[in-house]
Each structure stands twice: as structure tokens, then as C-alpha cells.
């Protein structure tokens, strides 16, 4: 029984070593600093943006989902100016 277990462990280890490596797949990178650039522009527009973010944060579980959508370029410019959905330069 002990020999069979060692044999199985050895065969499993060799099988894992023999598997070819596959590169990780990822999407194209966002524009560098697009979120900071956009938020700076929104903040320069006045205090209404701060009140908007505060309202979202207090009425939901935070603004994480909205931030991720902004970074992914899913928020169209017709809703709010979003440089994260512009093609990288």
C-alpha cells in the first residue's frame, strides 16, 4: 500500500512538471492615472461632486462598484466625462 502511494505521488508530480505553461491573459491597461485626472476635474467643478459621492457612499455599500465601472470605461461620457474609456495613447 505504501509503495502504491509513493508511486502515485511520483507520477502526479511528474505529470504536473510535464504540463506546458500557459501565459496569463489580461485586458489592455487603462489610461495612466485616468481616475485621478477625472476626479480632479470633477472636484474643480465645485462642491456638488463631493455631495454626490457622499450621497452614494451613505446610501449604498460604498462607491467601489462605481469606481470599478469608471476604471473599466463602462461609464459613458454622456453620463459624466470619463477619460478611462478613451483609447490609450
N, C-alpha and C positions, 0 to 999 in steps of 0.2 A: 504494500500500500504506500509505503514511504517512497519507494523508487518511482512509482507511477506519478505521485505528486511532484517530485523533483523533475521528472520528465515533462510533465505538463507545464510546469513553471518555466523550464528552459525553452520549450517550444513556443510558449506565449511570448517570452522575452525576444526570441529571435524573430517572431512574426512582427512584433512592434518595431524592431530595428529595421526590418526589411521594407516596411511601408514607405512609399515615397512621401516626401514633404510637400505640402501644398501651401502656396503663399496665401496670406490673409487678404481678403477682399474688403475694400473700403470705398466710400464715395469720394468725390473730389473735395478738396478742402474749401472751407468758407473763405470769403474775402478776409484778409487780415484785419482784425480789430473792427469789424463791421458793427458789432453790437455797441461797443463803446462810442464809436463815431455817431451812430444813430441816436443813442441815449443822450449824448452831449447836445445834439441838435434839438432833441425834444425838450431838454431841460432849459435851453436858451429861449424856448418859446414861451416860457412863463411857468407859473406855479400850477397851472391846470394839469400838467402831466404828472406831477408829484401826487396831486389829489387823485388822479385816475389810478395810478399804481397802488396807492394806499387803499383805495376802494376795492380794487381787485384782490389785494392781499388779505384784506379783512373779511371779504365776503366768500372767499374760496379757501383752498388749502395753500395758497401762495401763488406766485407768478411763474413757477418753474415750467409749467406746460406752455405758457405763452412765450417765455424766453426761448425754449427749445424750438417752437414753431418759427419764431423770428429768425433764429440762427439757421434753421433749415431752409429759409427762404419761402416758407409757406404763407407768410403774411403778405398779401399783395400791396403794392404801392398805393392803390386806391383807398385802402383802409388807413394805412399810416406809412410814411416814407420808410422804405426798408432797403438799405444798400446790401444786405446779406443775400438778396435774390438776384443781384447783378452778377454777370459772369466775371470770374477772377481776371485780373489784368495780367 
